[in-house]
Amino acid sequence: MLGVSWSVSNSNKQIVGFYRKLARPNETLDQYLPLKHLNDQQKYQINSDQLVSGRVLQKFGLREPYQFNASNPDTAQISGDFQSYLYQIKAIDRKI
């Protein structure tokens, strides 16, 4: 196992932590962390930035953070072994 994740939540907020043990060279960008327990009819805001439906988060999940691969210094979110990333998820009042 190269990554570990956990989450804690209350009624309308959730924090998901992602921890990479060992980085892999040329890792694909299609690694996701599904969040099965969210309301599929609710909208969620990720890190005060993106709005995503609960259905998408249940089916596909959060994309794991972009790993630095020497050609993406502007988009990499983590670099090297033993890195971490936190997602803050907040339910938005709007329903789908």
SVG drawing of the C-alpha trace seen along z (x, -y; Angstrom):
<svg xmlns="http://www.w3.org/2000/svg" viewBox="-32 -29 44 31">
<polyline fill="none" stroke="black" stroke-width="0.4" points="0.0,0.0 1.5,-3.4 -1.2,-5.7 -3.5,-5.9 -6.6,-8.0 -9.0,-8.7 -11.9,-11.1 -13.8,-12.7 -17.1,-14.4 -20.0,-16.2 -23.4,-17.1 -22.2,-19.3 -18.4,-19.3 -15.8,-16.6 -12.0,-16.5 -10.3,-13.8 -6.6,-13.2 -4.4,-11.6 -1.0,-10.3 1.5,-8.9 4.0,-6.5 6.2,-6.0 5.9,-7.9 5.8,-6.0 7.5,-7.2 5.2,-8.2 2.1,-7.6 -1.2,-7.9 -3.7,-10.7 -6.7,-8.4 -6.4,-7.5 -9.6,-8.4 -10.8,-8.2 -14.6,-7.4 -16.7,-8.9 -19.7,-6.5 -21.5,-8.0 -22.3,-11.4 -25.8,-12.5 -26.1,-12.0 -28.6,-14.8 -26.4,-17.4 -23.7,-19.7 -20.3,-19.9 -17.6,-22.5 -14.0,-21.0 -11.3,-23.2 -13.4,-26.4 -12.9,-26.0 -14.7,-23.4 -18.4,-22.5 -19.1,-18.8 -22.3,-16.8 -22.6,-14.1 -23.3,-11.6 -19.9,-12.3 -18.1,-12.0 -19.9,-8.7 -19.3,-7.1 -15.8,-8.5 -14.6,-10.3 -11.9,-12.8 -8.9,-12.8 -5.7,-11.9 -3.4,-14.9 -1.2,-15.4 2.3,-13.9 5.3,-15.9 6.8,-14.2 9.5,-16.7 7.3,-18.1 4.4,-19.5 5.9,-21.9 2.9,-24.3 0.2,-21.7 1.9,-19.3 0.2,-19.2 2.7,-16.9 6.3,-15.8 8.3,-12.8 7.8,-10.2 5.9,-10.6 3.7,-13.5 0.2,-14.5 -2.8,-16.4 -6.0,-17.5 -9.4,-17.9 -12.0,-20.1 -15.5,-19.2 -18.5,-21.3 -22.2,-20.7 -23.7,-23.6 -27.4,-24.6 -28.3,-23.9 -29.7,-20.5 -29.3,-19.1"/>
</svg>
